[in-house]
Amino acid sequence: MRVWSASFDAIGVTNTVAVDRAEAFGAALRIGRDEVDALDRACSRFRDDSELAAVNRAAGADVPVGGLLLEVVEAALRVSAATHGLVDPTVGRALPALGYDRDFRLLPGSQPGALRVVPAAGWRRVHVDRRRFTIRVPRGSRLDLGAVAKAFSADRIAHRIRASTGANVLVGLGGDLAVAGSPAGGWPVGIAEDHRLPGAGPTVAIAGGGLATSGTTARRWCCEGRELHHIVDPATGLPAEEYWRTVTVAARSCVDANAASTAAIVMGAPACDWLESLGLAARLVQADGSVSTTARWPAEAR
């Protein structure tokens, strides 16, 4: 299979666009870059000039927003409902309280100051008015769309490129992958515990939808002598217990895959049965390295 691809760093991760037609590559890369830039301007919690920052600053009031942020927040609320609050965008105050208060590349390995714990305000308290294009978050709370925004953008980019060029396309934003159209045999994808270390795990073929990996191994820092990671349990405001160190899920969309993989990390031991009950193919790696799989996840060579 002949593939034309390129990667670029933005929004704190490595982003990749791949197509199977040379004539589609230029347009595909432009769409990818433009969409990632738009996502950053709309949804970044690290930019003071983002639309999300304006919503958070005005907590308690209705704030006019653009269509992209509105759609991402609506997707985040759907994810919250589907995961019964295990993935909740109102954890926006939790990570800064734990010391994760800037782009991870700028975060020192050990953070000074006291460790604070701030549980999620609750996703049901977020109000989205599609008619007026406004969002209101509870007073004293903040939204963090990191668990959903990259997956939403991966789906959006893949479908835009497919519609614009007709090419088969794979888009990767960090550990979130979306496919629109597939060459014969599917797109080969290496499963890694850190998106910066491709090829470190098994390779699977994905023919459509999305694939997402959530994990606790890559984004870690220390605060008050305690080692922390970035996946927060909304109920406690603390990093989720590390029963699984990574979970990879295939689903109908990247948003669905990311929702399931993130929820599984927070859920812990029951996640295997939960994913199986949903018919989602998944690969779960425990802290000791032992691997469990669900549904139709392909068997691995031993």
C-alpha positions in Angstrom: 0.0 0.0 0.0 1.4 3.4 -1.0 0.8 6.2 1.6 1.6 9.9 1.6 1.8 11.2 5.1 3.2 14.0 7.2 3.4 14.8 10.9 3.5 18.1 12.8 3.6 19.1 16.4 0.8 21.2 17.9 -1.6 21.3 20.8 1.0 19.4 22.9 1.0 16.2 20.7 2.3 14.9 17.4 -0.4 15.1 14.7 -0.4 12.9 11.6 -2.3 13.0 8.3 -2.0 10.1 5.9 -3.8 9.5 2.5 -3.5 7.0 -0.3 -3.5 9.4 -3.2 -0.5 11.7 -4.0 -2.7 14.4 -5.5 -4.8 14.6 -2.3 -1.8 15.0 0.0 -1.4 18.8 -0.2 -5.0 19.6 0.5 -5.2 16.9 3.2 -2.3 18.4 5.1 -3.7 22.0 4.8 -7.0 20.8 6.2 -5.3 19.0 9.1 -3.2 22.0 10.0 -6.1 24.5 9.7 -8.4 22.3 11.8 -5.8 21.7 14.6 -5.2 25.5 14.7 -8.9 26.2 14.9 -9.2 23.6 17.7 -6.4 25.3 19.7 -8.0 28.7 19.3 -11.4 27.4 20.4 -10.7 24.8 23.0 -7.3 25.3 24.6 -7.2 25.7 28.4 -3.6 27.0 28.1 -4.3 30.0 25.9 -5.7 33.1 27.5 -7.2 34.1 24.2 -9.1 30.9 23.5 -12.9 30.8 23.4 -12.8 28.2 26.2 -10.8 30.6 28.4 -13.4 33.3 27.9 -16.2 30.8 28.9 -14.2 29.8 32.0 -13.5 33.4 33.1 -17.2 34.2 32.9 -18.3 31.2 34.9 -21.9 31.7 35.9 -22.8 33.8 32.8 -23.9 32.9 29.3 -21.0 33.5 26.9 -21.4 33.7 23.1 -19.1 31.2 21.3 -18.4 29.9 17.8 -19.7 26.7 16.3 -16.6 24.6 16.9 -16.5 25.1 20.6 -20.3 24.6 20.9 -20.0 21.3 19.0 -17.1 20.1 21.1 -18.9 20.9 24.4 -22.0 19.2 23.2 -19.9 16.1 22.3 -18.3 16.3 25.8 -21.7 16.3 27.5 -22.9 13.4 25.4 -19.8 11.5 26.5 -20.5 12.4 30.1 -24.0 11.0 29.8 -22.8 7.8 28.0 -20.1 7.1 30.6 -22.3 8.0 33.6 -20.0 10.9 34.6 -16.7 8.9 34.5 -15.6 11.4 31.8 -16.7 14.9 32.8 -15.5 18.2 31.3 -16.1 20.1 34.6 -12.8 18.8 35.9 -11.2 22.0 34.7 -10.1 23.1 38.2 -8.8 19.7 39.2 -5.7 19.5 37.1 -4.3 23.0 37.9 -5.0 22.2 41.5 -2.8 19.2 41.1 0.0 21.2 39.5 -0.8 20.6 35.8 -1.3 24.3 35.0 0.4 24.8 31.7 1.3 23.0 28.5 2.9 19.7 29.5 6.1 20.4 27.6 6.6 23.4 29.9 5.7 21.6 33.1 8.6 21.0 35.5 9.0 17.4 36.6 8.3 18.4 40.2 5.8 21.1 41.1 6.2 23.4 44.1 3.3 24.3 46.3 0.6 22.4 48.1 -1.5 19.6 46.6 -5.1 20.6 46.4 -8.1 18.4 45.5 -11.0 19.8 43.5 -13.7 17.3 42.4 -15.7 18.0 39.2 -18.5 20.5 39.4 -20.8 18.2 37.5 -21.5 18.0 33.8 -25.3 18.3 34.2 -24.8 21.9 35.4 -23.3 23.0 32.1 -25.8 24.9 29.9 -25.5 25.0 26.1 -28.0 27.1 24.1 -27.7 26.1 20.5 -30.2 28.7 19.3 -28.3 31.6 20.9 -24.8 29.9 20.5 -24.0 30.4 24.2 -22.4 28.3 26.9 -22.6 28.7 30.6 -20.6 26.8 33.2 -21.3 26.7 36.9 -19.9 29.6 38.9 -16.5 28.7 40.4 -15.9 25.9 37.9 -14.0 25.5 34.6 -14.3 23.2 31.6 -11.4 21.0 30.4 -12.1 19.5 27.0 -8.9 17.6 26.7 -10.6 14.2 26.9 -12.9 14.9 24.0 -11.5 17.7 21.9 -8.6 15.9 20.1 -10.9 12.9 19.3 -13.6 15.2 18.0 -11.0 17.0 15.8 -9.6 13.7 14.5 -13.0 12.6 13.3 -13.7 16.0 11.8 -10.4 16.2 9.9 -10.7 12.7 8.5 -14.3 13.3 7.2 -13.4 16.8 5.8 -10.4 15.3 3.9 -12.5 12.4 2.6 -15.2 14.8 1.4 -12.8 17.2 -0.1 -10.4 14.8 -1.9 -12.1 11.4 -2.2 -9.0 9.8 -0.8 -8.8 7.2 1.9 -7.5 8.9 5.0 -6.1 8.3 8.5 -5.7 11.1 11.0 -3.9 10.8 14.3 -3.9 13.4 17.0 -1.6 12.0 19.7 -3.2 8.7 20.8 -6.5 9.4 19.0 -7.0 8.0 15.4 -9.8 8.5 13.0 -10.3 6.8 9.6 -12.5 7.8 6.7 -12.2 5.3 3.9 -9.8 2.4 3.9 -7.4 0.7 1.5 -7.6 -3.1 1.1 -6.7 -4.8 4.4 -7.2 -1.6 6.4 -4.7 0.9 7.9 -1.9 -0.8 9.9 -1.6 0.9 13.3 1.0 0.2 15.9 -0.3 0.2 19.5 2.1 2.1 21.9 1.8 3.2 25.5 3.3 6.5 24.5 2.4 8.2 21.2 6.0 9.4 21.0 7.2 5.7 20.8 5.4 4.2 17.8 5.8 0.5 17.1 6.5 -0.4 20.7 3.4 -2.7 20.8 1.3 -4.9 18.5 0.0 -3.8 15.1 -3.7 -4.0 14.2 -5.6 -3.0 11.1 -8.4 -0.4 11.3 -10.8 -0.1 8.4 -13.1 2.6 9.7 -14.3 4.6 12.7 -11.8 5.5 15.4 -9.1 4.0 17.7 -8.0 5.7 20.9 -5.5 4.9 23.6 -5.7 6.4 27.1 -3.0 5.8 29.6 -1.2 6.9 32.8 2.4 6.4 31.7 3.3 9.4 29.6 2.1 12.6 31.3 3.4 12.3 34.9 4.7 14.9 37.3 5.3 15.2 41.1 3.6 17.5 43.6 4.4 17.4 47.3 6.5 14.3 46.7 3.6 12.4 45.1 3.7 11.1 41.5 0.6 12.1 39.6 -0.9 11.5 36.1 -3.4 13.4 34.0 -6.5 11.2 34.0 -8.7 12.6 36.8 -11.5 10.8 38.5 -14.2 13.4 38.5 -15.7 12.2 41.7 -12.6 12.7 43.7 -10.5 15.3 41.8 -7.5 13.0 42.1 -5.7 11.0 39.4 -7.6 7.7 38.8 -6.3 4.6 40.6 -3.8 2.9 38.3 -5.3 -0.5 37.8 -4.8 -0.2 34.0 -1.8 1.7 32.7 -3.2 1.8 29.2 -6.5 1.1 27.5 -7.0 1.0 23.7 -10.5 0.9 22.2 -11.9 0.7 18.7 -15.3 2.2 18.1 -17.5 3.8 15.4 -15.9 7.1 15.9 -12.8 8.5 17.6 -14.9 10.3 20.1 -16.6 7.1 21.1 -13.3 5.3 21.3 -11.7 8.0 23.4 -14.8 8.1 25.7 -14.6 4.4 26.4 -10.8 4.3 26.8 -10.8 7.2 29.3 -13.8 5.9 31.2 -12.1 2.5 31.5 -9.0 4.0 33.1 -11.2 5.7 35.7 -13.4 2.6 36.2 -10.6 0.3 37.0 -11.0 -3.5 37.3 -14.7 -3.6 36.1 -13.8 -2.0 32.8 -13.1 -5.3 31.0 -16.6 -6.6 31.6 -18.1 -3.1 30.8 -16.4 -2.9 27.4 -17.3 -6.5 26.6 -21.0 -5.7 27.4 -20.8 -2.8 24.9 -19.3 -5.0 22.2 -16.2 -2.8 22.0 -12.9 -4.3 20.9 -10.3 -3.2 23.4 -6.8 -4.0 24.7 -6.2 -3.3 28.4 -2.7 -3.4 30.0 -2.5 -3.7 33.8 0.2 -1.9 35.9 2.3 -5.1 35.9 2.1 -5.4 32.1 -0.4 -8.2 31.8 -2.8 -7.8 28.9 -6.6 -8.4 28.6 -8.7 -8.0 25.5 -12.4 -7.8 24.8 -14.8 -8.5 21.9 -13.1 -8.9 18.6 -9.7 -7.6 19.5 -7.2 -9.7 17.5 -5.1 -12.3 19.3 -1.5 -11.3 19.9 1.6 -13.4 19.1 3.3 -14.8 22.2 
